[in-house]
Amino acid sequence: MAKEEYKVTETSVDTRHFYIETTDKLSDQDVREALLCSSFNVNSKTRFHTESGAQGWIGYEDTDYGDDSQVAWEKV
């Protein structure tokens, strides 16, 4: 029997929720750098320092998982 191969891609939209505690005014770049420091452990706090000198704490709260995934596939 011949082997069949398919390429399958599933796409959905998840929304992650974080909070940041800082005394510094943050730029968009600062927020993006802070996100890279998050541990993704619920209710955790991780210290962050950005290249511009901003610092503080970032925490991960939870994720709302997308419920309308789209599937695309093709035979290869």
C-alpha positions in Angstrom: 0.0 0.0 0.0 1.4 3.4 -1.0 2.2 5.9 1.7 0.2 9.1 1.7 1.6 12.4 3.0 -0.3 15.6 3.8 0.9 19.0 5.0 -1.6 20.3 7.6 -1.7 23.8 9.2 -4.0 24.7 12.1 -4.4 28.4 13.0 -6.2 29.9 16.0 -6.0 33.1 17.9 -5.0 32.9 21.6 -4.9 35.9 23.8 -2.3 36.0 26.6 -2.7 38.4 29.6 0.2 40.0 31.4 0.7 42.8 33.9 3.7 45.1 34.4 4.7 46.9 37.6 7.2 49.7 37.1 7.9 53.3 38.1 9.2 54.0 34.6 7.2 55.3 31.7 7.5 52.5 29.1 7.8 52.8 25.3 6.3 50.2 23.0 9.8 48.7 22.7 10.2 48.5 26.5 6.9 46.5 26.7 8.0 44.1 24.0 11.3 43.6 25.8 9.5 43.0 29.1 7.3 40.4 27.5 10.4 38.4 26.5 11.2 38.1 30.2 7.9 36.5 31.3 8.0 33.0 32.6 4.5 32.0 31.5 3.8 30.6 34.9 0.4 31.7 36.2 0.6 34.5 38.8 4.4 34.6 38.6 6.5 37.8 38.6 9.8 38.1 36.7 12.2 41.0 37.0 13.0 42.8 33.7 15.5 45.4 32.5 15.2 47.0 29.0 18.0 48.4 26.8 16.6 51.9 27.5 17.1 51.4 31.2 13.5 50.8 32.2 13.0 48.1 34.8 10.2 46.5 36.8 8.3 43.3 37.1 6.2 41.4 34.6 3.6 38.8 35.5 1.7 36.3 33.4 -2.0 36.0 34.3 -3.6 33.5 31.9 -4.5 32.7 28.3 -7.8 32.8 26.5 -7.6 30.0 24.0 -9.1 30.6 20.5 -12.1 28.4 19.8 -12.4 28.9 16.1 -9.4 27.2 14.6 -9.0 27.1 10.9 -7.5 24.1 9.2 -5.8 24.0 5.8 -4.2 21.0 4.2 -2.7 19.8 1.0 -1.4 16.5 -0.3 2.4 16.6 -0.8 
